[in-house]
Amino acid sequence: MKLAVLGGSLRRESLNRRLLEHLARSLEQRGHDLRTLSGDALRLPLFDADLPAPAEVLALRDALEGIHGLVIVSPEYNAGIPPHLKNAVDWLSTLAPNPLKGLPVLLAAASPGAFGGARALLSWRPVLANLGALALPVAITVPLADKNLDANGAPLEARAKGEIQKALASFLEWTARLRGEPHDPLPPS
């Protein structure tokens, strides 16, 4: 399937960027055609409804064209959605057709705190629902990520490993079913 992973922090050494890279590698290892959109791809002008979508937004839309599912890796900023990701989604929402409408979405977050970014993921659900995206009920959260992710973003703790495998398997199965395709589940890790 054609999938995209969107998000992470703009910081190079962020925990969410490491998690994003781990999830991208996991999906690529399963043979999926993957597009990773993070860092500079998300340094967009501030949303302004009076302006036409800038070239950077159109490039983001083009990168999402034809995908079958999306993983959003979202840092948690003050218990909410980070502005760079919300800005990107706001710009995308103005385009016709809306590239997020009907798209299955898996939410993921990592945080050095005890909640693992869960509060930001809760904030994403009404935004995605408003755009017609289909957020998977399960999500990936990695608490204490500064101690629980290795340098490549792989989880060190058994609970996080299991949660990630289970969530990815659910996401891939759901995305395949929505496309009317057979699904090959992820192997246990």
C-alpha positions as CSV (number, residue, x, y, z in Angstrom):
1,M,0.0,0.0,0.0
2,K,1.0,3.6,-0.4
3,L,1.4,5.2,3.0
4,A,2.7,8.4,4.5
5,V,4.1,9.3,7.9
6,L,3.6,13.0,8.7
7,G,4.9,15.0,11.6
8,G,7.5,14.9,14.3
9,S,9.0,17.9,15.9
10,L,10.9,20.4,13.9
11,R,13.9,19.8,16.2
12,R,16.4,17.4,14.7
13,E,17.0,15.5,18.0
14,S,13.3,15.3,19.0
15,L,11.9,12.1,20.5
16,N,8.9,12.3,18.1
17,R,11.2,12.5,15.1
18,R,13.0,9.4,16.3
19,L,9.6,7.6,16.8
20,L,8.5,8.8,13.3
21,E,11.7,7.3,11.7
22,H,11.2,4.0,13.6
23,L,7.6,3.8,12.4
24,A,8.6,4.6,8.8
25,R,11.3,1.9,8.9
26,S,8.8,-0.6,10.3
27,L,6.3,0.1,7.5
28,E,9.0,0.0,4.8
29,Q,10.2,-3.3,6.1
30,R,6.7,-4.6,5.5
31,G,7.1,-3.6,1.8
32,H,4.8,-0.6,1.8
33,D,5.5,2.4,-0.5
34,L,6.2,5.1,2.1
35,R,6.5,8.9,2.0
36,T,7.9,10.6,5.1
37,L,7.0,14.2,5.6
38,S,8.7,16.0,8.5
39,G,11.2,18.7,9.3
40,D,11.5,21.2,6.4
41,A,8.5,19.8,4.6
42,L,6.4,21.2,7.5
43,R,8.0,24.7,7.7
44,L,5.1,26.3,6.0
45,P,3.9,30.0,6.0
46,L,1.3,30.7,8.6
47,F,-2.2,29.8,7.4
48,D,-4.0,32.8,5.9
49,A,-7.4,32.2,4.3
50,D,-7.0,35.4,2.3
51,L,-4.0,34.0,0.4
52,P,-3.8,31.2,-2.1
53,A,-2.0,28.0,-1.0
54,P,1.7,28.6,-1.3
55,A,4.0,26.2,-3.3
56,E,5.2,24.4,-0.1
57,V,1.6,23.5,0.7
58,L,0.9,22.3,-2.8
59,A,4.1,20.2,-2.6
60,L,2.8,18.6,0.6
61,R,-0.5,17.9,-1.0
62,D,1.2,16.3,-4.0
63,A,3.3,14.1,-1.6
64,L,0.0,12.9,0.0
65,E,-1.7,12.3,-3.4
66,G,-2.7,8.7,-3.9
67,I,-1.8,7.4,-0.4
68,H,-4.0,4.8,1.2
69,G,-3.3,5.6,4.9
70,L,-1.5,8.2,7.0
71,V,0.4,8.0,10.3
72,I,0.6,11.3,12.2
73,V,3.4,11.5,14.8
74,S,2.5,14.5,16.9
75,P,4.5,16.1,19.7
76,E,2.5,17.4,22.6
77,Y,3.0,21.1,23.2
78,N,1.4,22.4,26.5
79,A,-1.0,19.4,26.4
80,G,-2.1,20.2,22.8
81,I,-1.4,20.0,19.1
82,P,1.9,21.6,18.0
83,P,1.4,24.6,15.8
84,H,3.5,23.5,12.8
85,L,1.3,20.3,12.3
86,K,-2.0,22.1,12.9
87,N,-0.8,24.8,10.4
88,A,-0.1,22.1,7.8
89,V,-3.5,20.5,8.3
90,D,-5.3,23.8,8.2
91,W,-3.6,24.6,4.8
92,L,-4.5,21.1,3.5
93,S,-8.1,21.5,4.5
94,T,-8.5,24.4,2.1
95,L,-7.5,22.4,-1.0
96,A,-10.0,20.7,-3.3
97,P,-10.2,17.8,-3.1
98,N,-9.3,17.6,0.6
99,P,-6.4,15.1,0.7
100,L,-7.4,13.9,4.2
101,K,-11.0,13.1,3.5
102,G,-11.8,9.4,4.0
103,L,-8.2,8.7,4.8
104,P,-7.4,6.2,7.6
105,V,-5.1,7.8,10.2
106,L,-3.0,6.3,13.0
107,L,-2.0,8.8,15.7
108,A,1.3,8.4,17.5
109,A,3.3,10.5,20.1
110,A,6.3,10.2,22.3
111,S,7.0,12.3,25.4
112,P,9.4,12.4,28.3
113,G,6.3,12.7,30.5
114,A,4.1,10.0,31.9
115,F,1.3,10.4,29.4
116,G,3.4,9.8,26.3
117,G,1.8,12.6,24.3
118,A,-1.8,11.2,24.8
119,R,-3.3,14.7,25.5
120,A,-2.2,15.9,22.0
121,L,-3.6,12.9,20.4
122,L,-7.0,13.5,22.0
123,S,-6.9,17.0,20.5
124,W,-6.3,15.6,17.1
125,R,-9.4,13.5,17.0
126,P,-12.0,16.3,16.5
127,V,-9.8,18.1,14.0
128,L,-9.4,14.9,11.9
129,A,-13.1,14.1,12.2
130,N,-14.1,17.6,11.0
131,L,-12.0,17.0,7.9
132,G,-13.5,13.6,7.2
133,A,-10.4,11.6,8.1
134,L,-10.9,8.3,9.8
135,A,-8.7,8.2,13.0
136,L,-8.1,4.7,14.2
137,P,-9.4,4.2,17.8
138,V,-6.1,2.8,19.0
139,A,-3.0,5.1,19.1
140,I,0.7,4.8,19.9
141,T,1.9,6.6,22.9
142,V,5.5,6.3,24.3
143,P,5.8,7.7,27.8
144,L,9.2,8.4,29.4
145,A,10.5,8.3,25.8
146,D,13.8,10.0,26.7
147,K,14.5,6.7,28.5
148,N,12.4,4.3,26.4
149,L,13.5,5.0,22.9
150,D,16.9,4.1,21.5
151,A,18.9,6.4,19.3
152,N,17.0,5.1,16.2
153,G,13.6,5.5,17.8
154,A,13.0,1.9,18.6
155,P,11.3,1.3,21.9
156,L,13.3,-0.4,24.7
157,E,10.4,-1.4,26.9
158,A,8.3,-4.4,26.2
159,R,5.0,-2.6,26.7
160,A,5.9,0.1,24.1
161,K,7.2,-2.5,21.6
162,G,3.9,-4.5,21.9
163,E,1.8,-1.4,21.6
164,I,3.5,-0.2,18.5
165,Q,3.3,-3.7,16.8
166,K,-0.4,-4.0,17.8
167,A,-1.3,-0.5,16.6
168,L,0.6,-0.9,13.3
169,A,-1.1,-4.2,12.7
170,S,-4.5,-2.7,13.3
171,F,-3.7,0.3,11.1
172,L,-2.5,-1.9,8.2
173,E,-5.5,-4.2,8.5
174,W,-8.0,-1.4,8.7
175,T,-6.4,0.4,5.7
176,A,-6.4,-2.8,3.7
177,R,-10.0,-3.6,4.5
178,L,-11.1,-0.1,3.5
179,R,-9.5,-0.7,0.2
180,G,-11.1,-4.2,-0.1
181,E,-7.7,-5.9,-0.1
182,P,-6.5,-9.0,1.8
183,H,-4.3,-8.2,4.8
184,D,-1.1,-9.8,6.0
185,P,-0.7,-9.0,9.7
186,L,2.6,-7.8,11.1
187,P,4.8,-10.6,12.5
188,P,5.2,-10.5,16.3
189,S,8.4,-8.8,17.5
